[in-house]
Amino acid sequence: MADNFKSFNESGTRDRRGFVRQRLPDLDWGRMAKPINVVIDISHHQQTVDFAKVAADGIVGVIHKASEGSRFVDKKYKERRQQALDAGLLWGAYHFGVGGDGKTQADHFLETADPIDSTLIVLDYEANRVGPTMTLDQAREFVTHLDAHLNRFPGLYSGSLIKEQLGDAPARDPVLSQCFLWIAQYAGLKPSNIPDTFRTWTLWQYTDGVHGNAPHTVLGIGQCDRDMFNGSLANLKRLWGVTG
């Protein structure tokens, strides 16, 4: 897998398993374009979705919940995947991590999300309000296991949790630094206090559909999470594994 991933980053080293170890996409962070507001993330909680209207409203990418823990499956994921692709949208999948074995959760996500090269993959790493919260070591297990199977690291979605855990870290986390950062922050004009583990933020969830900066809604859905991408449309497609 990851042929498209290699298309924008041919450099890398070969690890002990024989895989080519790819860096994060070389998106020239020092000269990034103005952030663009073209991504949303949703789940079964959004009961009615019209992807044709979503696309007409200027949205380019959709990241949908696929799984949680080691057993939960979002029942809307499979049907909405094809609907979104038929509407010309980029498709992504995320897993809500909980306290538990990271490899087991990663296998569950792989089976549920069934990602292809052009599926953006993300670990949702945040406090679990109904049970044990995933630990940093479990998050490392999860992302490393995905890399072992897909030859690419997922993005890491988080908010205050990752800032609290890595904000004062004396060195970059050698595993999580290979993930792009999708930060949740509903205050301010731009994300702040990004841990040094990450070069910068890649996606910014600036609203949950109620709090944060406007706009809070999208045609075809209504209120939902909306996300800024830190770069141009071309760079977004490169991150997503899409060329052209």
C-alpha positions in Angstrom: 0.0 0.0 0.0 0.9 3.7 0.0 1.9 4.1 -3.6 0.2 7.5 -3.6 1.9 8.3 -0.3 5.3 7.7 -2.0 4.3 9.9 -4.9 5.0 13.0 -2.9 7.8 11.7 -0.7 10.2 9.3 -2.4 12.8 9.7 0.3 13.0 7.4 3.3 15.0 4.6 4.9 14.3 0.9 4.9 13.5 -0.6 8.3 14.2 -4.1 9.7 11.0 -5.4 8.2 12.0 -4.3 4.7 9.4 -1.5 4.5 10.4 1.9 3.2 10.0 4.3 6.1 8.3 7.4 4.7 8.5 10.8 6.3 5.4 12.9 6.7 4.3 14.6 3.5 6.8 17.4 2.5 4.3 20.2 2.4 6.8 23.0 2.8 5.5 24.2 6.1 7.5 27.4 6.0 5.6 28.7 3.0 2.2 27.3 3.5 -0.8 28.9 1.9 -3.6 30.4 4.0 -5.6 27.7 5.7 -8.7 26.5 3.9 -12.0 25.6 5.4 -13.0 22.5 3.4 -13.1 19.5 5.7 -15.7 18.2 8.1 -15.9 15.2 10.5 -19.0 13.4 11.3 -20.4 10.1 12.7 -23.7 8.3 13.2 -24.7 11.2 15.5 -25.4 13.2 12.3 -28.6 11.4 11.4 -29.3 13.0 8.0 -26.5 13.7 5.5 -26.9 14.8 1.9 -23.4 14.6 0.4 -24.3 16.3 -2.9 -25.3 19.3 -0.9 -22.2 19.0 1.3 -20.0 19.1 -1.8 -22.0 22.0 -3.3 -21.2 24.0 -0.1 -17.5 23.8 -0.8 -16.5 20.9 1.3 -13.8 18.7 -0.2 -13.1 16.1 2.5 -15.1 14.1 5.0 -13.7 12.2 7.9 -16.1 9.7 9.4 -16.0 7.7 12.6 -15.4 4.0 11.8 -14.8 2.3 15.1 -14.3 2.7 18.8 -12.4 0.5 21.2 -12.2 -3.2 20.2 -15.8 -3.9 19.3 -17.9 -0.8 18.4 -18.7 -0.1 14.8 -20.3 3.0 13.5 -23.2 1.6 11.5 -23.3 4.6 9.1 -19.7 4.3 8.0 -20.0 1.8 5.2 -23.0 3.2 3.4 -21.9 6.8 3.8 -18.4 6.0 2.4 -19.8 5.2 -1.0 -22.3 8.0 -0.9 -19.5 10.5 -0.2 -17.2 9.1 -2.9 -20.1 9.2 -5.4 -20.4 12.9 -4.6 -16.8 13.5 -5.5 -15.6 14.0 -1.9 -12.4 12.8 -0.3 -13.0 10.1 2.4 -11.3 9.6 5.7 -11.9 7.3 8.7 -11.2 7.7 12.4 -11.0 5.4 15.4 -11.9 6.6 18.9 -9.3 5.2 21.1 -10.1 3.9 24.6 -8.1 2.4 27.4 -7.1 -1.1 26.1 -4.7 -2.9 23.9 -3.6 -0.7 21.1 -2.9 -3.5 18.6 -6.3 -5.0 19.2 -8.0 -1.7 18.5 -5.9 -1.1 15.4 -6.9 -4.5 14.0 -10.6 -3.7 14.7 -10.2 -0.3 12.9 -8.5 -1.9 9.9 -11.3 -4.5 9.6 -14.0 -1.8 9.9 -12.6 1.1 8.0 -11.1 -1.1 5.2 -8.8 1.8 4.2 -7.4 2.1 0.7 -4.5 4.4 -0.4 -6.9 7.4 -0.7 -8.5 6.9 2.7 -7.2 9.4 5.3 -6.8 7.5 8.6 -6.8 9.1 12.1 -6.6 8.0 15.7 -9.0 10.1 17.9 -7.0 10.5 21.1 -9.0 12.3 23.7 -10.4 11.8 27.2 -13.0 9.0 27.4 -16.0 10.2 29.4 -17.6 6.8 29.8 -14.7 4.5 30.5 -10.8 4.3 30.6 -8.9 6.7 28.5 -6.3 5.5 26.0 -2.7 6.0 27.3 0.2 7.4 25.3 1.7 3.9 25.1 -1.5 2.5 23.8 -1.7 5.3 21.2 1.9 4.4 20.2 0.9 0.8 19.8 -2.1 1.7 17.7 -0.3 4.0 15.2 2.7 1.6 15.0 0.5 -1.3 14.2 -1.3 0.6 11.5 2.1 1.6 10.0 3.2 -2.1 10.1 0.1 -3.0 8.0 -0.3 0.1 5.8 3.2 1.4 5.6 2.0 4.8 6.7 1.2 6.5 10.0 -2.3 7.9 10.7 -3.0 11.4 11.8 -3.5 12.0 15.5 -6.6 14.0 16.6 -6.5 15.5 20.1 -7.0 18.6 22.1 -6.1 19.5 25.6 -5.0 15.9 26.4 -2.1 15.9 24.0 -1.1 19.4 25.1 -1.1 18.3 28.7 0.9 15.1 28.1 3.4 16.3 25.6 3.5 20.1 26.0 6.4 20.1 28.4 8.1 17.0 27.0 11.9 17.5 26.9 12.2 15.8 23.5 10.0 15.0 20.5 8.1 11.7 20.8 9.8 9.4 18.3 6.6 7.6 17.4 3.9 10.2 17.6 6.0 12.7 15.7 5.5 10.5 12.6 1.7 11.4 12.7 0.3 14.6 11.4 -1.6 16.6 14.1 -5.3 17.3 13.9 -5.9 19.7 16.8 -9.2 20.5 18.5 -9.4 24.0 19.8 -12.6 26.2 19.9 -11.0 29.5 21.0 -8.7 31.9 19.2 -7.9 32.8 15.7 -5.4 29.9 15.3 -4.3 26.9 17.3 -1.9 27.6 20.1 0.5 25.7 22.4 1.2 23.0 19.8 3.6 20.4 21.4 7.1 20.4 19.9 6.6 16.8 18.9 4.7 18.1 15.9 6.1 20.5 13.3 2.8 22.3 13.3 -0.9 21.6 13.1 -2.2 20.1 9.9 -6.0 20.1 10.6 -7.7 22.3 13.1 -11.2 21.4 14.4 -12.2 25.0 15.1 -15.9 24.3 15.9 -18.1 21.4 17.2 -21.0 23.0 15.4 -21.9 25.2 18.5 -18.7 26.5 20.0 -15.9 28.2 18.2 -15.6 30.4 15.2 -18.2 30.5 12.5 -19.4 29.0 10.2 -20.8 26.2 12.4 -23.0 24.5 9.7 -22.8 22.8 6.4 -25.5 22.4 3.8 -26.9 18.9 3.7 -26.1 18.3 7.4 -26.6 21.4 9.6 -24.4 21.8 12.6 -21.3 19.7 12.7 -17.6 19.6 13.3 -15.7 21.7 10.8 -12.0 21.8 10.2 -9.4 24.0 8.7 -6.5 22.6 6.7 -3.2 24.3 7.1 -2.3 24.7 3.4 -3.6 24.7 -0.2 -6.0 22.4 -1.8 -3.2 20.7 -3.7 -1.4 20.0 -0.4 -4.6 18.7 1.1 -4.9 16.2 -1.8 -1.3 15.2 -1.3 -1.9 14.5 2.4 -5.0 12.5 1.5 -3.0 10.4 -1.0 -4.7 11.8 -4.1 -2.9 13.2 -7.1 -4.2 15.4 -9.8 
